[in-house]
Amino acid sequence: MRKLRIGIVDIVSRGPTRALYARVMNANLASIMPQVIGVWCRQLGHEVTLVCYTGFEDLVEELPERLDLLFIGAFTEAAHTAYSLSNLFRARGTITVLGGPHARCYPEDAQQYFDYVLGFTDRETVLDVLQDCSQHRPAGVHISARRQPMALPGVRERWPFIEPTLNKAPFLKMVPMLGSLGCPYTCSFCIDAEVPYQPLDFDVLRDDLRFLLSRFRRPLVAWHDPNFGVRFDAYLDTIEEAVPPGSIDFAAESSLSLLSEPHLKRLRHNGFKALLPGIESWFDLGGKSKTGALEGFGKVRQVSEHVNLILKYIPYVQTNFVLGLDSDEGEEPFELTKRFLDLTPGAFPGYSLLTAFGRAAALNLDYQRANRVLPFPFHFLNNNQAMNVRPRNYSWRGFYDQVIELTRYSFTSRAILRRFRATEGMTSRWLNVVRAVSTEGFGRLKYYKEVRARLDTDRQFSPYFEQETDELPGFYTDLVRRNLGRLWDWLPEGGLTHDPCAYLKSARSTVNVVAAPPVA
């Protein structure tokens, strides 16, 4: 195999930004798989340039002009950025590859703009691409391994790619680590629900933690596990064997069902500073919150007591909710969330609008069969700028009225002050303030108000939302153009639109997927 000039882009920001929160946090949101692919490519003797795009770089200038192969990792909200970048480099003769969540969720669409689209990706999958490295046009090849990799390069091996990215972070510098793949829970909307849970090599984790202590006085590690702590004792034993208690700070996404008080005591002893448990709904998904069949205010009270218990041991807690689930109806779900905020002032609320990400979940087939999926451009499918599933029990105006009131209630001056006082540690306190006054709090409230007003005043809005037309309102086209910056000129023809029922149509026919051989 000849030596290839390979570029890898990890798209964290879908376009140029100057937001305060983005400046503080985007470099800490780097994905692990682009770094893994960089390691594998270098091990095979290729020349590799990796860029984590945080929104503050000029992507065209950061990458070498002449590349043989360009890997792009993207979430769906960054799809148009990825499509534009692919189009630009294809014009230069480069072979392009898309991986990451968007490639898994929308392979049919992505195949129009990339030579290769990757599903599950292991070392053999990457080797197949490198050995072929040829144009596949007009339709790219969809390649997927039979399962997630059994092993991945750890922090020590990925360090040449981690360090330059962390150098972009002005204050917090979070090292991404992964201890497991998949999730034992089966939340109907989650991309990991049907991926078997699989722990990774504990010896690699142990070595990585020791390595980090040689690089930082006090490292900060962000676990990227879909649900950290499923094998709780095994993971905490590994941490305790590797490093002195409290010598590394940790942040993780976990489930309330795993966060018993004995576990919380052990997590605090070992330096855990932030936890992000999923609550999701007051009327569904009781398994993750350890509330069983309990619903309504009874669930609010029990979850609040649990989260307040967590806050006694862990200084930073974000509670995650999904708004607009089919189990929700009327004002009650929103009012219950307000009562939760009253009872749990130290928790930062993370709200997501119900979104059907293509193939991410089998439930999306039901939405498509019922003609409930709107063709919002990928750019807005980031869980907050567009809800692409028509709500079952709300009108659009009524739904946005409730979302606006809940968001306003969550980020009033009084709520921000209460959260500040109820949170321990200056880092946690000020991070909550920055998030509230930047894009996640004030910014979203302003945006939701704009959408709601346009449902009344913009003639293009209501027909689009009610699926009477698929003509995209100019408001959204203008936002994409502005957000993409100079890459807008490279967005390929037709790249702004997609078929929202592609998953359903492909389920009725044979999908052109090349199965990669299993990992040796």
C-alpha positions in Angstrom: 0.0 0.0 0.0 1.4 3.4 -0.9 1.9 6.1 1.7 -1.2 8.4 1.7 -1.6 12.0 2.8 -4.6 11.8 5.1 -6.6 14.6 6.7 -9.0 14.0 9.5 -11.6 16.6 10.6 -13.5 16.3 13.9 -16.4 18.8 13.5 -17.4 20.1 17.0 -18.9 23.4 15.7 -21.1 23.4 12.6 -19.7 26.8 11.6 -17.8 29.8 12.7 -18.7 31.1 16.2 -17.6 33.7 18.7 -19.9 32.5 21.5 -18.5 32.7 25.0 -19.6 29.2 25.9 -18.1 27.9 22.7 -14.8 29.6 23.5 -14.7 27.9 26.9 -16.0 24.5 26.0 -15.8 23.5 22.3 -12.2 22.2 22.4 -13.3 20.0 25.3 -16.0 18.4 23.1 -13.6 16.6 20.8 -14.7 13.1 19.7 -12.6 10.0 20.3 -13.1 8.1 17.0 -11.4 10.7 14.8 -8.3 10.4 17.1 -8.6 6.6 16.9 -8.6 6.6 13.1 -5.6 8.9 13.2 -3.7 6.4 15.3 -4.6 3.5 13.1 -3.6 5.4 9.9 -0.2 6.3 11.4 0.3 2.8 12.5 -0.1 1.7 8.9 2.5 4.2 7.8 0.5 7.1 6.5 1.0 10.9 6.9 -1.9 12.2 9.1 -3.1 15.8 9.8 -6.0 16.0 12.3 -8.0 19.2 13.0 -10.6 19.5 15.7 -12.9 22.2 14.3 -14.2 24.3 17.2 -15.6 27.2 15.2 -12.6 29.5 15.7 -10.4 28.0 13.0 -10.3 28.5 9.2 -10.9 24.9 8.1 -9.7 25.5 4.6 -6.4 27.0 5.8 -5.9 24.4 8.6 -5.9 21.4 6.3 -3.2 20.7 3.7 -4.3 21.7 0.2 -3.3 18.4 -1.3 -4.7 15.3 0.4 -5.3 11.8 -0.9 -7.9 11.0 1.6 -10.1 13.0 4.0 -12.0 11.5 6.9 -14.7 13.7 8.4 -16.5 12.9 11.7 -19.8 14.8 12.2 -22.9 14.9 14.2 -26.1 15.5 12.2 -26.1 19.2 13.0 -22.8 19.5 11.3 -23.8 17.6 8.2 -23.9 20.6 5.9 -20.4 21.7 7.1 -19.2 18.1 6.3 -20.9 18.1 2.9 -19.4 21.4 1.9 -16.0 20.4 3.0 -16.3 17.1 1.1 -17.4 18.9 -2.0 -14.4 21.4 -1.7 -11.8 18.6 -1.4 -13.4 16.4 -4.0 -12.9 19.3 -6.4 -9.2 19.1 -5.5 -9.1 15.3 -6.3 -9.3 14.0 -2.7 -11.3 10.9 -1.8 -13.7 11.7 1.1 -15.0 9.5 4.0 -17.8 10.3 6.4 -18.0 8.7 9.9 -19.7 9.5 13.2 -23.3 9.8 14.2 -24.6 11.4 11.0 -23.1 8.6 8.9 -24.8 6.0 11.1 -28.2 7.9 11.1 -28.4 9.1 7.5 -26.2 6.9 5.3 -28.5 7.1 2.3 -28.2 10.9 2.1 -24.5 11.0 2.9 -23.7 8.5 0.1 -24.5 11.3 -2.4 -21.7 13.5 -1.1 -18.9 11.1 0.0 -17.0 8.2 -1.5 -17.3 6.2 1.6 -19.9 6.3 4.5 -19.0 4.4 7.6 -21.3 2.7 10.1 -19.7 0.7 12.9 -16.0 1.3 12.3 -13.1 -1.0 13.4 -9.5 -1.2 12.3 -10.4 -3.6 9.5 -13.0 -1.2 8.2 -10.4 1.6 8.0 -7.9 -0.7 6.4 -10.5 -1.6 3.6 -10.9 2.1 2.9 -7.2 2.8 2.8 -6.5 -0.2 0.5 -9.3 0.8 -2.0 -9.0 4.6 -1.7 -10.8 5.2 -4.9 -13.7 7.4 -6.2 -17.2 6.0 -5.7 -19.5 8.4 -7.5 -22.3 9.4 -7.9 -23.2 7.1 -5.0 -20.6 6.4 -2.3 -20.1 3.0 -0.6 -21.7 2.3 2.8 -19.4 0.2 4.8 -20.1 -1.1 8.3 -18.4 -3.6 10.6 -20.6 -6.3 12.1 -20.3 -4.7 15.6 -18.4 -2.1 17.5 -14.6 -2.6 17.9 -13.5 -4.9 20.7 -10.6 -2.6 21.6 -9.6 1.0 20.9 -6.3 3.0 21.2 -6.1 4.7 24.6 -5.1 8.1 25.7 -1.4 7.4 25.5 -1.6 6.4 21.9 -4.0 9.2 21.0 -2.0 11.9 22.8 -0.4 13.4 19.7 -4.0 14.3 18.6 -5.4 15.1 22.0 -2.7 17.6 23.0 -3.0 20.1 20.1 -6.8 20.2 20.7 -6.5 20.8 24.4 -4.1 23.7 23.7 -7.1 25.5 22.1 -9.0 25.4 25.4 -8.4 28.5 27.5 -9.4 27.3 30.9 -10.9 23.8 31.3 -9.0 21.1 29.6 -11.0 17.9 29.5 -9.3 14.7 28.3 -11.8 12.3 26.5 -11.7 8.7 27.7 -14.0 5.8 26.9 -14.5 2.8 29.2 -17.4 1.1 27.4 -19.6 1.0 24.3 -23.3 0.5 24.1 -25.9 0.7 26.8 -28.0 -1.8 28.7 -31.0 0.5 28.7 -33.4 0.6 25.8 -34.6 4.2 25.6 -36.7 4.3 22.4 -35.1 7.5 21.0 -31.4 6.6 21.7 -28.8 5.6 19.1 -27.1 3.3 21.7 -30.2 1.5 22.8 -29.7 -1.4 20.4 -25.9 -1.5 20.7 -24.8 -4.3 23.1 -23.1 -3.1 26.2 -19.4 -3.8 26.1 -16.6 -2.8 28.5 -13.2 -2.0 27.1 -9.8 -3.2 28.3 -9.3 -2.2 31.9 -5.5 -2.5 31.5 -5.6 0.2 28.9 -7.7 2.4 31.2 -5.3 1.9 34.1 -2.3 2.8 31.9 -4.0 5.9 30.5 -4.8 7.3 34.0 -1.2 6.9 35.1 0.0 8.5 31.8 -2.2 11.5 32.5 -0.7 12.1 35.9 2.7 12.5 34.1 1.2 15.2 31.8 -1.0 17.3 34.2 -0.7 18.3 37.8 -4.4 17.5 38.2 -6.0 16.0 35.0 -9.7 16.4 34.2 -11.2 13.4 32.4 -14.5 13.4 30.6 -15.9 9.8 30.2 -17.6 9.4 26.9 -19.4 6.2 27.9 -23.1 6.4 26.9 -23.8 5.3 30.5 -20.8 5.3 32.9 -20.7 2.9 35.8 -22.7 -0.1 34.5 -19.9 -2.3 35.9 -19.4 0.1 38.7 -17.1 -1.8 41.0 -14.8 -3.0 38.2 -14.4 0.6 36.9 -13.8 2.1 40.4 -11.4 -0.7 41.3 -9.4 0.2 38.1 -9.3 3.9 39.0 -8.2 3.2 42.6 -5.5 0.8 41.4 -4.2 3.2 38.9 -4.0 6.6 40.7 -4.2 8.0 44.2 -7.8 8.9 45.3 -8.8 12.4 44.2 -5.7 13.0 42.0 -7.8 13.2 38.8 -11.1 15.0 38.4 -13.8 13.1 36.4 -17.0 14.0 34.7 -19.5 11.3 33.4 -22.9 10.8 32.0 -24.7 8.2 34.1 -28.1 7.0 35.2 -29.9 7.7 38.5 -30.3 3.9 38.9 -26.5 3.6 39.2 -26.1 6.5 41.6 -26.9 5.0 45.0 -25.4 6.8 48.1 -22.6 4.2 48.5 -21.7 4.6 44.9 -21.8 8.4 45.3 -19.4 8.3 48.3 -17.0 6.2 46.3 -17.3 8.5 43.3 -16.5 11.6 45.4 -13.6 9.8 47.1 -12.1 9.2 43.6 -12.5 12.8 42.3 -15.8 12.8 40.4 -16.8 16.4 40.0 -19.7 16.3 37.4 -22.5 13.9 36.6 -25.1 14.1 33.9 -28.0 11.8 34.7 -30.9 11.3 32.3 -34.4 11.9 33.7 -36.0 12.3 30.2 -39.7 12.2 31.2 -42.1 12.4 34.2 -44.4 9.8 32.5 -42.1 7.3 30.9 -38.6 5.7 31.1 -38.7 4.9 34.8 -35.9 2.3 34.5 -33.1 4.9 34.1 -34.3 7.0 36.9 -34.9 4.1 39.3 -38.6 5.2 39.7 -40.3 2.2 38.0 -43.9 2.8 37.3 -44.0 6.0 39.4 -45.3 9.0 37.4 -46.2 12.7 37.8 -45.4 14.6 41.0 -44.5 11.4 42.8 -41.7 10.9 40.4 -40.7 14.5 40.6 -40.4 14.3 44.4 -38.4 11.1 44.3 -36.1 12.2 41.6 -35.5 15.6 43.3 -34.6 13.9 46.5 -32.1 11.7 44.6 -30.6 14.6 42.7 -30.2 16.6 45.9 -28.5 13.6 47.4 -26.1 13.6 44.4 -25.3 17.3 45.0 -24.2 16.5 48.5 -21.3 14.5 47.0 -20.9 15.8 43.4 -20.6 19.6 42.9 -21.9 19.7 39.3 -25.0 18.0 38.2 -26.9 18.4 34.9 -30.3 16.7 34.6 -31.4 15.9 31.1 -35.0 16.1 29.8 -36.7 15.3 26.5 -39.6 17.7 25.6 -42.4 16.6 23.4 -42.5 12.9 24.0 -45.7 11.1 23.0 -46.3 10.3 26.7 -46.6 14.1 27.4 -49.8 16.0 27.2 -51.0 19.5 28.3 -49.2 21.8 30.7 -48.5 19.1 33.3 -45.1 17.8 32.1 -43.8 21.4 31.9 -45.2 22.4 35.3 -43.7 19.3 36.9 -40.3 20.3 35.5 -40.7 23.7 37.1 -41.6 22.1 40.4 -38.4 19.9 40.0 -36.4 23.1 39.5 -37.9 24.6 42.7 -37.1 21.5 44.7 -33.6 21.0 43.1 -32.1 24.5 42.7 -28.5 23.2 42.3 -29.1 21.1 39.2 -28.6 22.6 35.7 -31.4 21.6 33.4 -30.6 20.2 30.0 -33.6 20.3 27.6 -33.8 18.5 24.3 -36.7 18.7 21.8 -37.8 15.3 20.6 -35.8 14.6 17.4 -35.9 11.6 15.1 -32.3 11.1 13.8 -32.9 8.9 10.8 -31.7 5.3 11.6 -30.8 6.2 15.2 -33.7 4.3 16.7 -36.3 1.8 15.4 -39.0 4.1 16.9 -38.2 6.5 14.1 -39.8 4.1 11.6 -43.1 4.5 13.5 -42.8 8.3 13.2 -42.2 8.0 9.5 -45.0 5.5 8.9 -47.3 8.0 10.6 -46.0 10.9 8.4 -44.9 12.8 11.5 -41.3 13.6 10.5 -40.6 17.1 9.0 -37.8 17.6 6.5 -35.9 20.2 8.6 -32.4 20.7 7.3 -29.8 18.7 9.2 -28.3 21.9 10.4 -31.1 22.4 12.8 -31.2 18.8 14.2 -29.2 19.6 17.3 -32.0 18.8 19.8 -33.0 22.5 20.3 -33.3 24.5 17.1 -35.9 22.3 15.5 -38.2 19.5 16.6 -38.6 17.4 13.5 -41.3 15.2 14.9 -44.8 16.6 14.9 -46.0 16.4 18.5 -48.8 13.9 19.2 -50.6 15.9 21.9 -49.8 19.5 21.2 -50.3 22.1 18.4 -47.0 23.7 17.4 -48.0 27.0 18.9 -49.1 25.4 22.1 -45.9 23.4 22.3 -43.6 26.4 21.8 -45.6 28.4 24.3 -44.8 25.7 26.9 -41.2 25.4 25.9 -40.7 29.2 26.1 -42.2 29.5 29.5 -40.2 26.6 30.9 -37.0 28.0 29.4 -37.7 31.4 30.8 -38.5 30.0 34.2 -35.2 28.0 34.2 -33.0 31.0 33.4 -34.5 34.0 35.2 -32.1 36.0 37.3 -33.7 34.4 40.4 -33.1 30.9 39.1 -29.5 31.6 38.1 -28.8 33.1 41.5 -30.4 30.1 43.3 -28.4 27.7 41.2 -25.2 29.7 41.9 -25.9 29.5 45.7 -26.8 25.8 45.7 -23.7 24.8 43.8 -20.3 24.1 45.4 -17.1 25.3 43.9 -16.4 28.4 41.9 -15.7 26.4 38.6 -19.1 24.7 38.8 -20.9 28.0 39.8 -19.5 30.1 37.0 -19.9 27.3 34.4 -23.6 27.3 35.2 -23.7 31.1 34.9 -21.9 31.1 31.5 -24.2 28.4 30.2 -27.3 30.3 31.4 -26.4 33.7 29.9 -24.9 32.3 26.7 -26.3 30.1 23.9 -27.9 27.5 26.2 -30.0 29.8 28.3 -30.7 33.3 27.0 -29.8 32.3 23.5 -32.3 29.5 23.2 -35.0 31.6 24.8 -34.5 34.3 22.3 -34.6 31.7 19.4 -37.7 30.0 20.7 -39.5 33.3 20.9 -38.5 34.1 17.3 -39.9 30.8 16.1 -43.1 31.2 18.0 -43.6 34.7 16.7 -43.0 33.6 13.1 -45.6 30.9 13.5 -48.1 33.8 13.7 -46.5 36.3 11.4 -44.3 34.5 8.7 -46.6 33.1 6.0 -44.0 30.3 5.2 -43.8 29.0 8.8 -47.2 27.5 9.6 -47.7 25.6 6.3 -44.2 24.1 6.7 -44.7 23.0 10.3 -48.1 21.6 9.4 -46.6 19.6 6.5 -48.8 21.4 4.0 -45.7 22.2 2.0 -42.0 21.2 2.0 -40.8 24.6 0.9 -38.3 25.6 3.6 -39.0 29.1 5.1 -36.3 31.6 4.1 -35.6 32.2 7.8 -33.9 28.8 8.0 -32.1 29.1 4.7 -30.6 32.4 5.8 -29.5 30.9 9.1 -27.6 28.1 7.4 -26.0 30.5 5.0 -24.9 32.8 7.8 -23.7 29.9 10.1 -21.7 28.1 7.4 -19.7 31.2 6.5 -17.4 30.7 3.5 -18.3 27.0 3.3 -21.8 27.9 2.1 -20.4 28.5 -1.4 -19.3 24.8 -1.4 -22.6 23.3 -0.2 -23.4 20.8 -3.0 -26.6 21.2 -5.0 -29.4 19.6 -3.2 -27.3 19.3 0.0 -29.7 21.5 2.0 -32.6 19.1 1.7 -33.0 15.4 2.5 -35.7 12.7 2.4 -37.1 12.4 6.0 -38.5 9.0 5.2 -35.3 7.4 3.7 -35.1 5.0 6.6 -38.6 3.7 6.1 -38.0 3.4 2.3 -34.7 1.6 2.8 -36.3 -0.8 5.3 -38.6 -1.9 2.5 -35.8 -2.6 0.1 -32.2 -3.9 0.0 -29.7 -1.4 1.4 -26.3 -1.2 -0.4 -24.2 -1.9 2.6 -20.8 -3.7 2.4 -20.2 -5.6 5.6 -16.6 -5.4 6.7 -15.0 -8.6 8.0 -15.0 -9.2 11.7 -12.1 -8.0 13.8 -9.4 -10.6 14.1 
